[in-house]
């Protein structure tokens, strides 16, 4: 197993500041309005982001979107036909927001990235311990992109 050093106190603090600022901006300088489960996922995402657990951050960012959409639509399987007709979601205004979160290019990227990590069905691994150790810069950029997308989705600004 490849050892990975924990972040310094400075890194931890800077990452928390970035994460908190990003969610605050998405919420219009206030907290994002989400249900209890999505709030718990965000709390855990905040912790893993600060720790530099980039793959987990990507997974949890998509999970937070899924949780919020399921709460907004009112059932667990938000890909069902009824979800296509959902209106009044979030501040972004209903079906258009839902379509962007489901089919927008960046959101498809995020969902595919998460699915690759969680349900890898390719002959090659979606991630390796070597990549975790040697490619953390790219993985951090992907995690930040995932948090950006999630923040906009939760704010209804996707």
PARORO-620614 format. One record per residue (C-alpha): x, y, z; residue in three letters. Coordinates in steps of 0.25 Angstrom, whole numbers, padded with zeros to 4 digits, always signed. Layout:
N
XYZALA...
//
This chain:
158
+0000+0000+0000UNK+0005+0014-0004UNK+0006+0023+0009UNK+0000+0037+0007UNK+0004+0048+0016UNK-0007+0055+0024UNK-0009+0070+0020UNK-0002+0081+0028UNK-0010+0089+0037UNK-0009+0101+0027UNK-0014+0092+0016UNK-0025+0087+0024UNK-0029+0101+0028UNK-0028+0106+0013UNK-0036+0095+0008UNK-0047+0097+0018UNK-0047+0112+0015UNK-0048+0109+0000UNK-0059+0099+0002UNK-0067+0108+0011UNK-0066+0120+0002UNK-0070+0113-0010UNK-0083+0108-0003UNK-0086+0121+0003UNK-0084+0128-0011UNK-0094+0118-0017UNK-0104+0121-0006UNK-0103+0136-0008UNK-0095+0138+0004UNK-0104+0130+0013UNK-0105+0115+0016UNK-0110+0106+0005UNK-0124+0101+0008UNK-0123+0085+0008UNK-0130+0074+0015UNK-0123+0067+0027UNK-0117+0056+0019UNK-0111+0065+0009UNK-0106+0073+0020UNK-0099+0061+0026UNK-0093+0057+0013UNK-0088+0072+0012UNK-0082+0071+0025UNK-0074+0058+0022UNK-0070+0064+0008UNK-0064+0076+0015UNK-0056+0067+0024UNK-0051+0058+0013UNK-0048+0070+0004UNK-0040+0077+0015UNK-0032+0064+0017UNK-0029+0063+0002UNK-0037+0050-0001UNK-0040+0055-0015UNK-0046+0042-0020UNK-0056+0042-0008UNK-0059+0056-0010UNK-0063+0054-0025UNK-0072+0042-0020UNK-0078+0050-0009UNK-0081+0062-0018UNK-0089+0054-0027UNK-0096+0047-0015UNK-0100+0061-0010UNK-0106+0064-0023UNK-0114+0051-0023UNK-0118+0053-0009UNK-0123+0067-0012UNK-0130+0064-0025UNK-0137+0052-0018UNK-0142+0061-0007UNK-0147+0071-0017UNK-0154+0061-0026UNK-0159+0053-0014UNK-0154+0039-0017UNK-0142+0031-0017UNK-0140+0028-0032UNK-0139+0042-0038UNK-0136+0036-0052UNK-0151+0031-0053UNK-0160+0037-0063UNK-0167+0045-0052UNK-0154+0053-0049UNK-0154+0058-0064UNK-0167+0065-0061UNK-0163+0071-0047UNK-0165+0086-0046UNK-0161+0096-0035UNK-0148+0090-0031UNK-0138+0099-0024UNK-0136+0113-0027UNK-0132+0110-0041UNK-0146+0107-0046UNK-0151+0093-0048UNK-0150+0084-0060UNK-0139+0093-0067UNK-0130+0092-0054UNK-0133+0077-0053UNK-0129+0075-0068UNK-0116+0082-0066UNK-0112+0074-0054UNK-0116+0061-0061UNK-0111+0063-0075UNK-0102+0075-0075UNK-0088+0072-0080UNK-0081+0075-0067UNK-0091+0068-0059UNK-0090+0056-0068UNK-0075+0056-0066UNK-0077+0057-0051UNK-0087+0045-0051UNK-0078+0037-0060UNK-0066+0040-0051UNK-0073+0035-0039UNK-0079+0023-0045UNK-0065+0019-0050UNK-0060+0020-0036UNK-0071+0013-0030UNK-0076+0003-0040UNK-0063+0001-0049UNK-0067-0009-0060UNK-0055-0006-0069UNK-0043-0015-0070UNK-0034-0004-0065UNK-0036+0001-0051UNK-0043+0015-0050UNK-0032+0019-0040UNK-0019+0013-0035UNK-0011+0015-0022UNK+0000+0020-0031UNK-0009+0031-0036UNK-0013+0035-0023UNK+0001+0037-0019UNK+0007+0043-0031UNK-0005+0050-0038UNK-0011+0058-0026UNK-0011+0071-0034UNK-0020+0066-0045UNK-0029+0059-0035UNK-0030+0071-0026UNK-0034+0079-0039UNK-0045+0069-0041UNK-0050+0069-0027UNK-0051+0085-0028UNK-0058+0084-0041UNK-0068+0074-0034UNK-0070+0083-0022UNK-0073+0095-0032UNK-0083+0087-0039UNK-0089+0082-0027UNK-0090+0095-0020UNK-0097+0101-0033UNK-0107+0089-0033UNK-0110+0090-0019UNK-0113+0105-0020UNK-0122+0103-0032UNK-0112+0110-0041UNK-0107+0099-0050UNK
//
